Amino acid sequence: MFRKTNKSILKFLFPIFLLVVISAFFANKTEAASLLLQPTSSSISTGNIVSIKIIVNTGGQAINNAEATIQFPTDLLEVISTTKSSSIFTLWVEEPSFSNSTGKITFNGGVPTPGFNGSNGYVATFTFKAKKQGTASIIFTDGAVRANDGLGTDVLVSKTGGTIKIGAAVIKETEKSESVEKVSNISLPKPVIVSDTHPDQNSWYSNNTAHFSWEIPNGVTSIKTILDKSLDSEPTILYDNSVASKTIKDISDGTSYLHLRFLNSLGVSQVASYKINVDTVSPQEFTSESRIRNNKNIIKLAAQDLTSGIDYYTIQIDGNSILEIKGNQIINNEYTLPALSEGAHNLIITAYDKAQNHTESKLSIVSPSISTPSISLNTNEINSGDSIKISGDSNYPREQIEIIFESEGVEVKKYTQVTSYDGSFSVTIDKVDTTGLITISARVAFSEIAKSPLSEKLYLKVNEGKFMKINLFIIILLLLLIILAILCLIFYRRLRLKRKNENELKQTAVETYQSMSSLRGELVKQLESLENIKKDRNLDEKEESTLNQIKNNIERIDEFVEKKLKKLL
């Protein structure tokens, strides 16, 4: 009875047990993720292309990351383009990339919480071109799919690659005629492509939307284009001759080529290729470090950019002017800052890639104090015009030293000298012309704002030399001679003027004397005439008065001639 009861229980429990085991088995299966290629197998002929998708199956649970390395035979296939448009991943540790030299395809993408859950998660597409006949196996050599569980648990259990069978090249009749016409017809010119969005084919741009244009010459009935990563691709997309420009969006990062050819009923032109370099991703986050050498801060600059590469850096110090640092100024990933004033400083370091994307990093540094140099003189007393030799030592090789001359606390001269490789310096100053007691000191001068304190002052007595005394005597003598010459000139001019006046006065006196003599003669004649009349008769009163007046005038003329004119004559 007991045995029958046990058998009944076992018959009842066995299906339940089997159901639990199967459920557990399938439950575990649903939590297993896989990576696969679609299609898993395909056939093409040599020279043609085929696109392969990378798909992730999450196995029923949410994931937030997947990465893989895929290998393909480089002798049979080459990748000509890749795209991640509409990918389930929006965050990329490593964007889908390929190498036709190593035959590797890699990617590492992620998606934020709550992640992705599905059986047909599209990751990216790679387009292959068949190079020669054979069977090409494309396999996953490494990979991981990580659950969105906060731990990054790898739930990948299977990886399914693909096979491409490559047959002999098939030449269509139209292609045959084209090949014949290529040889027989060269009337179609090679296209000339220009781009207003990406004008320089050797420069990098952060704009991933490109506009191309070209002129359609007479006789062209259609065109063919293609944009891919290969320099030697043949255009495959056909347009009529009304298409003279094209705008292409979402161009993947890296170097791409637009290929274009003209066609007509007789043949085709040569293929024109236009290169564009696109980098939409900023340089990777980086941190900088600093160290001190010879009292200068040395900054480590080692930012990375995976696509176009680092072009230059800028450094802003304490919010002031910005330094631009090119690659030739960076040695072993280090740059020596200009000397700074003592104390703390805040730096903003910005790395720019060749497409002008940039990433910032902040750094605080402390600039040390600048030690004072020592100086010595070869003598403590000289004469004015003599030379003085000043020697000294500092802790700074190949840096500038300022030597200061002061008189009565006022700077009168400043000389500069560059230190040698051991920090020493020596300068000879010729013809010191400042006299009296001079103080001499020195300081290190990295820049106008970064200088050491002045050294201990040395005293130099500068006497007035014999040469200066002789020079002073000569100067005084010359001044006296000049004054004497001026006085002689004044005396000579006055003497000439006096002689001239005397001659003029004498001439005037002679002329006056002649006039007086003539006047006196006339008066004498009148006097004699009246006296003759008086002998014959008595003169009337008027005549008598005239006679007396003539006598008086004659007397005055005689007196003037005796007293005045004869002295001048």
Secondary structure, DSSP 8 states (H G I E B T S, - for coil): -HHHHHHHHHHHHHHHHHHHHHHHHHHHHHT-EEEEEESSEEEEETT-EEEEEEEEE-TTS-EEEEEEEEE--TTTEEEEEEE-TT-S--EEEEEEEEETTTTEEEEEEE--TT-B--S-EEEEEEEEEE-SSEEEEEEEEEEEEEETTTT--B-EEEEE-EEEEEE-----HHHHHHHHHHHH---S-----EESSS--TTSEES---EEEE----TT--EEEEEEES-TT----EEEETT--EEEE-S--SEEEEEEEEEE-SS-B---EEEEEEE--S--------EEEETTEEEEE-----SSS-EEEEEEEETTS-EEEEEGGG-BTTEEE-----SEEEEEEEEEEETTS-EEEEEEEEEE------EEEES-SEEETT--EEEEEE-S-TT-EEEEEEEETTEEEEEEEEE--TTSEEEEEE------EEEEEEEEEBSSSS-B------EEEEEE--HHHHHHHHHHHHHHHHHHHHHHHHHHHHHHHHHHHHHHHHHHHHHHHHHHHHHHHHHHHHHHHHHHHHHHHS---HHHHHHHHHHHHHHHHHHHHIIIIIHHH-
